[in-house]
Amino acid sequence: MQQALSAIKYATHAGYQPYIIKDLCNKGIIPHIKRGKNYYIRPDIADKALLAYEGNYQSEQTIKKAQPLKQKTVFNFLNALKKV
């Protein structure tokens, strides 16, 4: 079992910005202990949680692909201006 690190030290360990780590803690993705304003994170548990989160995030991104919009009629800009 590793000793808990502050959010800032864990952010440098994991290669993230501290505000991202704190946001992930607030969302419940990274298990942590909060004392006052300080977040304490165990790196061994947090690394596993981040890997699981990144894996889920990647799979969600591959599923959602952008679809082009299909318009039923051709848009005529001049007619639209005349109506206004």
C-alpha positions in Angstrom: 0.0 0.0 0.0 1.4 3.4 -1.0 1.2 6.5 1.0 -1.4 9.1 -0.1 -0.2 12.1 -2.2 -1.7 15.5 -2.5 -3.6 16.2 -5.6 -0.8 18.4 -6.9 1.8 15.8 -6.4 -0.4 13.1 -7.9 -1.1 15.3 -10.9 2.7 15.6 -11.6 3.0 11.8 -11.1 0.1 11.1 -13.6 1.0 13.8 -16.1 -2.2 15.9 -15.7 -3.0 19.4 -14.5 -4.0 19.6 -10.9 -7.4 21.1 -11.7 -8.2 18.1 -13.9 -7.4 15.7 -11.0 -9.5 17.7 -8.6 -12.4 17.7 -11.1 -12.1 13.9 -11.5 -12.2 13.6 -7.7 -15.3 15.7 -7.5 -17.0 13.6 -10.2 -16.2 10.4 -8.2 -13.9 8.9 -10.8 -10.7 9.0 -8.6 -11.1 7.7 -5.1 -9.7 10.3 -2.6 -9.9 11.6 0.9 -10.7 15.3 1.3 -9.6 17.3 4.3 -10.6 20.9 4.1 -9.5 22.1 0.7 -6.8 19.4 0.3 -7.3 16.1 -1.7 -5.3 13.1 -0.8 -5.0 10.3 -3.3 -3.4 6.9 -3.2 -1.5 6.5 -6.5 -2.0 2.7 -6.8 -5.8 2.9 -6.6 -6.0 6.2 -8.6 -3.9 4.8 -11.5 -6.3 1.9 -11.9 -9.3 4.2 -11.7 -7.9 6.5 -14.4 -7.1 3.6 -16.7 -10.6 2.3 -16.4 -12.0 5.8 -17.0 -9.8 6.5 -20.0 -10.8 3.1 -21.5 -14.5 3.9 -21.1 -14.0 7.4 -22.4 -12.2 6.1 -25.5 -14.9 3.5 -26.2 -17.6 6.1 -25.9 -15.8 8.4 -28.3 -15.5 5.7 -31.0 -19.2 4.9 -30.8 -20.3 8.5 -31.2 -19.4 9.5 -34.8 -20.6 12.7 -36.4 -23.4 12.3 -38.9 -23.9 14.9 -41.6 -27.1 16.8 -41.4 -29.6 16.0 -44.1 -31.9 18.8 -45.3 -35.1 17.8 -47.0 -35.2 21.0 -49.1 -32.5 23.2 -50.5 -32.0 26.4 -48.5 -32.4 29.6 -50.5 -30.8 32.5 -48.7 -32.5 35.2 -50.9 -36.0 33.9 -50.2 -35.2 33.7 -46.5 -34.2 37.4 -46.5 -37.4 38.4 -48.4 -39.5 36.7 -45.7 -37.9 38.7 -42.9 
